[in-house]
Amino acid sequence: MKKIEDEDMRRAQLGLGHSYSRQKCATDVNRQDKPIIQTIALIEQLDKNINTFVMRLKEWFSWHFPELTKIVNDNNIFTKLVNHIEKRENINDDLKEELTSILLDDEKAQQVIDAAKISMGQELSETDCIQIKKFSSRCQELIEFRESLTEYLKQRMNAVAPNLSALIGDIVGSKLISHAGGLTNLSKYPASTIQILGAEKALFRALKTKGKTPKYGLIFNSTFIGRAN
């Protein structure tokens, strides 16, 4: 120990201090909500993109088979169906079982077959058919990715904010965390602030014009709030 000088001790203490601080930063509980904020932002962006893409797909395919959009309303089922049938001419009575497995409804499957026989749509060229199939498969991938993200968000919310998740749901809870800038900030807010989180524009406009202030913000998306008298 005699060989150890004061400078060596100072360096060792400094290194230990840095290592300790680095470890504390790496396991900071306040950072655990960052993936939730990013995931809910990505889900909201995906929702917009999926709606836009499926709308384009419906418009494009409606030139060929306009009756299909009236029979099938669900975006996920519509993209699966377009990807499977490719063109109207492929639909026949032999395909009924496959259509039923996609539509999950025997009656609707029969409606699609009947509509294909008397459809007023124009013919599709081979190149158009290939592009529509590619586009529908890409839309399907986005929908599946969105579903996997929702499952990941559920797991993160159960790990980081189980009480909030149980009380108000994963989606609304994660939106509140994102809007507040973190779980710690949200936990410090009074009830009146949480009530109108997400309705700040309407609140300031009401205060400026001396009109009615908004009752709820983001929490209005909760079924409990929506069902309240």
N, C-alpha and C positions, 0 to 999 in steps of 0.2 A: 504493500500500500504506500510505502515511502516514495516509490518512483512516480506515483500519481501526483501531478501538479494541480494547482488551482485552476489553470486554464483548461486542463483535461476535464475536470469536474464540471466547469461551466459549460463546456461543449456537450458533455453527456446529459446535463440537466436540460439544456436547450433542445437537444435531439429528442429527449423523452417528452418534453412539453409539446413539441411539434407533433410527435407521433400520437400522443394522447388526444390533442385537439383534432387531428385528422380523423382519428377513429370516431370521435364524438360527432363530427360533421357527417361522416359516412353513415352513421346509424341514427341520424336525426329523425325523430318521429314526425316533425313538422314537414318533412320532405315526402312522406308517404302519400300525401294527397295529390302530388304533382301528376302522376300517371292518370288519376281520375279526371283532373282538369283537362288534360290533353285528349283523353279518350272520349269524353262527352262532347268536346269541340269537334272531334273527328266524326263522331256519330251524327251530329247535327249537319255537318257539311255533306256527309254521305247521303243523308235523307234528301237534301236538296238536289244533289247530283242524280240519285236514283230516280226521283220523281221526274226530273227533266229528261233523262235518257229514256225512261219507259214511255213518256209522252211522245218523244220522237219516234220510238219504235212503233207505237200504236198508230201514229199518223202515217208512217212509212208502210206498214203492213196493211193498213186500212184501204189503201189503193187496190190491193189484191183481194182482201177478204174483209170488207167493212162490217159484216154482221158479227164477227168474233168479239169486237170491243163491247158490244151490247150484252153479249152472253157472259163474258168473263170480265169481272171488275178488278179482281185482285192482281196487283202488279207482279208478284212472285209467280203466281200460276200462269199469268199471261206470257211471261218471258220463257217459262219452261215449255209451254205449249207451242209457241212459235219456233223455239229451238228444236222441238221434237218433230213437228209436222212439216216444217220447211216451206211447203207450199200447199195450197188448197186441194190440188189434184191428188195428193197423197192420202187424203181423208176418205175412208170408206168404212163399211160395216165391220170389216175384219179388225179395224183399229180401235173398236169400242172399248175393249178391256184396258188397253194402254191409255186411252183418253180418260177413262174413269179413274185410273190410278193417279193421274196427274191432277184432274179436276176434283177428285174425291166426291164426285156426285154423278150417279148413273144417268139421271135425267138431263143434266147439263151436257154430258157426253153425247147423248142422243140429239140434243138441240144443235150441237156443233156439226154433227154428221149431216143432219137435215139441212142446216143452213149452207153447208159446203156444196150441196147438190143444186141449190137454186141461187147461189151467190151472184151478185151483180158486179163483182170486182173485175178489174182488168187482169190480163195475163202478166206473169212475172218472168223476166228473162233469167237465164242461168247465172249471170254475173250478179244480178240484183239479189237472187236467192242466196248466193254464197255470202254476200255482204250482210244481209239481214240475219243469217244464221250466226255469223261472227259477232255481230252487234248484240244479238239476244244472249249469246253465251257470255259476253263481257258484262252485260247487265246482271245476269244470273250470278256471276262471280262476285260482283259488288254487293248484291243482296246477301249472299252467303257470308261474305266478309263482315258485313254489318251485323249479322246475327252472331258471329263469333266474337265480335267486339262487345256486343251487349252482354254476352256470357262472361267475358273477361271483366267488364265493368262491375257486374254482379259480384264476382269473386273479390275484387279490390274493395268494393264498398262494404262487403261482409267482414273483410279483414281490418279496414281502416275506420269505418264509421258504421258499425253494426246497428247501433240504436237508431241513428238517423235513417238508415236503410229500412229498418223494420217499421218505423213510424210513418214515413212518407214515400217510400219506394226508392229504387236505385236511380232511376232517370231524374226525377225531380230533386232528390237529395244531391246527386252529383252536379246538377245545374246550380243549386244553391251554393255548394262548395266553390264551384268555378266562378260564380258571380261575386262571391265574397272575397275571392283571392286566396282561399285556403280554409282548412277546417278550423284552425286556431282562431282566425278572424271571425268566422261564422259563430263559433261558440261564445265569443265576447259580445256579439250584437244583442241589443234588447229585442224583445218580441215584436215591438212596433216596426223596427227596421227590417226584421226577417219577413214580416207580413207584406211589405211593399217592395222587397228586393226584386228588381226586374221591371218595375213600373216607375222608375225615377223620372223619365221624360214627362209622363202623364202627371206625376205629382208636382213637378216644378211648373208645368204649364197651368195646372189648376191653381197653384199658389199665386202665379203671376196674374192670371185672369180672374182670380177670386171665385173660381168655379168649384165643382164637386171634386174632392180628392179621391184617387182610386182606392178601392177597398183592399185588393190583393195584387201581388205581382206573380212571381214564378210559382208560388205554392197553390195558385188557383188550378194548376194542372193536376193536382192531387185529387183522386176520386172522393176523398173525405170532404174536401173543401167544396168540390163541385156539387155534392149531394146535400150539403148543408142548407137549411131553410134560410 
